[in-house]
Amino acid sequence: MALYNILGLEKKHIMIMMLYETIVTTFVSLVMGFVFGIIFSQLASLLLIHLMGLSSNITFHISWSSFLLTIIVFLPIYLISYLIHVIQIQLSNPVELLRGAQSGEKEPKTKWLLTIIGLLSLGVGYYIALTIDDPMTAVALFLEQLYWLLLEPIVYLLLVQLQF
């Protein structure tokens, strides 16, 4: 942003440029998601039929309602992302951005205790999954491990990122 201001772009020009970038990113990600989704859906179906030892004639079918649902879900996400960036541009001061660029980017802090709890829970979960008869207990432990090991640090990083 500061570099664009130095080069002579006003905030409205930067927002227009970001709008074009958002449109292209949205279009490319949706098209690539549809293509890979269709390919991997068919491959997964073929693999499951092969693993079950069934002989079936699979017809190629595309669910247009899933395409529409995907577009309905992801367009607001990209729109909200664009609006957040527009607000950040409106609130930004180019001089402060130049000072921030000079200081460099700080590495985010993680919560080591929660990460260690997640790793221990992961080990216990694998042990229990191999030795337990009730699969629901293993699923519950797996979900707990996902939270402590992955989700909690990701939520923390997102909260740090959303602070202007």
N, C-alpha and C positions, 0 to 999 in steps of 0.2 A: 504494500500500500504506500509506504513512504517513498519507495523507489518510483512508483508510478506518479506520485505527486511531484517528485523532483523532475521527472521527465515531462511534466506539464499536463498530466491528466487530472481532470477534476473528479470529485467523488461520483458524480452522475455518470461519467464515462466509465469509471471502474465498475459501477453497478451494472451498466449495460454489458460490459465485457463479461462480468460474472454471470449474468443472465444467459448469455450465449454459451458459456462454459457449462452451466447447469443443464441447459437444454441438450447439448451434445452428450454430456455424461449420462443424463437420464436415458436418452435414446439408445446409446451404445450399450449401457448396462442392461436395459430391458431386452434388447434384441439378443445380446449374448446370453443372458439368463434363459430366455425362451429356447434358444438353440441348444444350449448345453442341457437344459431341463428335459427337452424332448429326447435327446440322444441318450442321456443317462437313465431316463425313465424306461425307454425301450430295452436298454442293456440290462437294467435291473430285473425287468420282467422276464427277459430271456434267461438270465442267470437263475432266477428262482424256479422257473419251469424246468430248467435242466437239472437243478439240484433235487427237485422233487421227483424227477424221473417221469414227468408227464409228457405225453406227445400231444401237442395242441397247435392248431393253426392260429397264430397271432395275427390279428389285423392291426394295421397302423391307424391309431385314432388320436386325434387332437381334441382336447376339451376346450372349446372356445370360451366357456364360462370361466375356466381357470385363468385364461389369458386376461379376461376382463377384470376378474378379481385381483389379479396381480397388479394390473395397471391402477385400479382403484386404490389399492393399498400403498403402492410405491410413489405415485405422483404426489400425494400430500407430504410424504416424507421428504422428497426432494424440494418441494415448495417451502416447507418449514425450514429446511437447511438453508435455502437461498435467503429467506426472510431473516434468519438469524445473522447471516453474513452481512446483509444490507444494514441491519441495526448496528452491527459492530463497525461497519464503515462509517455510518452516520455519527456514531459516538467517538470515533477515533480522532486523535490529534496527531498529525504527521510528525511533529517534532518529538513527541513521546515515542512514536514508532521507531524513529531513527535512533533514539537513545536505547530502546529495547533491543534493537538489532545489534548494537555495539556490545551490549552486556552478554549476549549469547543466550542460548536456551538452557534452562535448568533441567536436570534429570528429575523425574517425578519420584516421590518417596513411596515405598511400598510398606505394607504392614507385615513385617517379618514373622511376628507371632502367628498371625492368621495363616500365612503361607506354610509355616511349619505344622500347624494344626491340620491344614489341608493335606499335606504330604503324609502325615501319620494316619489320618483318616483314610487316605487312598490305600496305604499299605494294609491297614486293617480290613478295609472293604474288599480288597483282592483276596485276602486270606479267608474272610467269611464267605465270599462268593464261591470259593473253591470247596469249602467244607460244609456249607449250610444246605438244608433241604428246602427251606422256604425262600422262593425267589423274590418275594415282595420285600423282605428285609434287605436283600442285596440291592434291590432297586432303590429303596429308601436311603441306604448308605451311599450309593452312587450319586444320588441327587445332592446329598449333603456335601460330598466331596467336591462336586462341581461348584457348589456355592463357595465353599471356603477356598478352594484352590484357584478358581478361574473368575467366577462372577464378582466376588467382592473386590478384588483388585481392579477389575475392569470398571465397575461402578465408581470406584474411587477416582480412577483416571478420567472418567467422563465428567465427574463433578468438578475436578480440577480444570479440565478443558473448557467447561461451560462458563467459568468465571471470567468475565471480560477483563 
